[in-house]
Amino acid sequence: MDDSIRLLDYFYIDAADRPGEAARILERLREAGVDLLGFSGFPQGRRSQLDFMPADAAAFRAVARKERWKLTGPKKGFLVQGTDRVGAVADILGRLGAAGINVTASDAVCAGAGRFGMLFWVKPRDVKRAAKALGVG
């Protein structure tokens, strides 16, 4: 297995659930040169929750402050990057399940060129146990 698993800070904002809103926010981050290691968005009632895993939390916070976005976080999430294979995600989730850890949410994709990526979240009380179960130092 050639997986890299990292524990990262993530932030989220509550945004309007309308066409182009996430693109507008992401454009502000791009203009400021903020690199994201992960991004996820989903509806939350009549609003949307947008999750950001920035490479540089301070730079991300500076843009959020300038734009007057109401941030929640930092919280903790995991980023997995690895060699794509049948059952890659099942391997990760199986290790967590065997440790008695419930995954709150996850997103995974085939990244092409034989690679895959995955974001996942566990309850705050399970972060240290999840890191230990996956060998994250």
KALINVEN-V678299 format. One record per residue. PSI is psi in radians with two decimals (999 if undefined). OMEGA is omega in whole degrees, 0 to 359 (NA if undefined). NEAR is the number of other C-alpha atoms within 12 Angstrom. Layout:
PSI:OMEGA:NEAR ; PSI:OMEGA:NEAR
This chain:
2.33:181:17 ; 0.86:183:15 ; 2.46:171:23 ; 2.15:181:22 ; 2.19:182:27 ; 2.51:172:31 ; 2.18:185:33 ; 2.73:169:31 ; 2.47:171:33 ; 2.75:180:35 ; 2.71:171:33 ; 2.73:174:32 ; 2.63:174:33 ; 2.11:185:25 ; 2.83:175:29 ; 2.44:178:23 ; 1.39:181:20 ; 2.74:182:15 ; 2.30:175:12 ; -0.11:183:13 ; -0.82:178:20 ; -0.69:179:28 ; -0.70:179:18 ; -0.77:181:16 ; -0.78:179:30 ; -0.60:177:28 ; -0.68:177:18 ; -0.72:179:24 ; -0.72:178:31 ; -0.80:179:17 ; -0.57:180:14 ; -0.04:179:20 ; 0.41:180:17 ; 2.08:179:26 ; 2.27:177:23 ; 2.31:175:26 ; -0.42:178:27 ; 2.65:177:35 ; 2.44:177:34 ; 2.48:177:30 ; 2.54:180:29 ; 2.70:180:23 ; 2.56:179:18 ; 1.54:186:14 ; -2.19:178:11 ; 0.07:180:12 ; -3.06:175:18 ; 2.55:172:22 ; 2.19:178:26 ; 2.08:181:31 ; 2.34:181:38 ; 2.30:172:40 ; 1.56:184:38 ; 2.59:174:36 ; -0.56:180:24 ; 1.76:183:24 ; -0.65:181:25 ; -0.75:178:18 ; -0.71:178:22 ; -0.82:180:35 ; -0.64:180:30 ; -0.75:178:20 ; -0.76:180:27 ; -0.72:179:27 ; -0.81:180:15 ; -0.70:182:15 ; -0.12:181:19 ; 0.68:174:14 ; 2.42:177:22 ; 1.82:182:18 ; 2.52:165:26 ; 2.32:181:20 ; 3.12:15:23 ; 2.54:171:23 ; -3.13:182:24 ; 2.45:175:31 ; 2.97:182:40 ; 2.50:174:40 ; 2.19:176:38 ; 2.30:174:38 ; 2.31:182:31 ; -3.08:177:28 ; 2.20:181:23 ; 2.45:179:25 ; 2.80:176:22 ; 2.22:177:13 ; 0.24:182:15 ; -0.82:180:26 ; -0.65:177:29 ; -0.64:178:17 ; -0.85:182:21 ; -0.88:182:35 ; -0.58:178:30 ; -0.71:178:19 ; -0.68:178:22 ; -0.75:178:28 ; -0.72:179:20 ; -0.47:178:17 ; 0.04:179:20 ; 0.46:182:15 ; 2.20:178:26 ; 2.32:177:24 ; 2.21:181:28 ; -0.76:180:22 ; 2.71:176:19 ; 2.67:174:27 ; 2.35:178:25 ; 2.56:180:27 ; 2.65:168:23 ; 2.21:185:21 ; -0.01:184:16 ; 2.94:180:13 ; 0.55:176:11 ; 0.35:183:16 ; 2.75:172:22 ; 2.81:177:27 ; 2.66:181:33 ; 2.40:169:35 ; 2.44:172:38 ; 2.76:184:38 ; 2.52:174:35 ; 2.92:178:27 ; 2.57:181:19 ; -0.64:181:21 ; -0.29:182:16 ; -0.02:185:23 ; -0.89:182:29 ; -0.72:179:23 ; -0.69:178:25 ; -0.77:178:36 ; -0.75:180:30 ; -0.78:180:18 ; -0.52:183:23 ; 0.02:179:28 ; 0.51:179:17 ; 2.16:184:19 ; 999:NA:14
